[in-house]
Amino acid sequence: MSDEKNAVSMEVVKPKIGSYRKHLLVCTGTRCTQDGESQQLFDSLGEKFKAAGLNEGELRVKRSRVSCFAACKGGPVMCVQPDGIWYYNVTDSNMDKIIDQHLCQGEPVEELIFHRGPAA
C-alpha cells in the first residue's frame, strides 16, 4: 500500500498556462543593469499591460524573467517571442514605445532592436 501511495504522490502534474499572443522575456540578471533597473522594469509591466489592454483576452502578453541572456551590454535587454525581436536600452519610456508600437500595433521599434532571431 505504501508503494501505491508513493507512486500517486510522485505523479507529475501537467501545468497549464492561459493563452497569449506574445511572450516578453526580460533579463533581470545583475550583469544586465545596475541598481535593479531590469527588475523594476519587469515589475512595472503588470500595470503597463493592464493600461494597454495586454493583460487579458486576444492581445494578452505573457511576461517572464530570465536570469541571463549572455548579451550583457546596453541593458535592460528583452526579447519578444514568437517575433524573435531583441531590444536593448529598454528604459521606462522605451518600454512604453515598445508596448504601443510593437505589442499593440505589431510594428517593431527599429531603433531599439539589436538582434533578430530566426522567426524575424
Secondary structure, DSSP 8 states (H G I E B T S, - for coil): -HHHHHHHHT----------SEEEEEE--TTT-STTHHHHHHHHHHHHHHHHT-SSGGG-EEEEEES--S--SSSS-EEEETTTEEE----HHHHHHIIIIIIITS---GGGEEEE-TT-
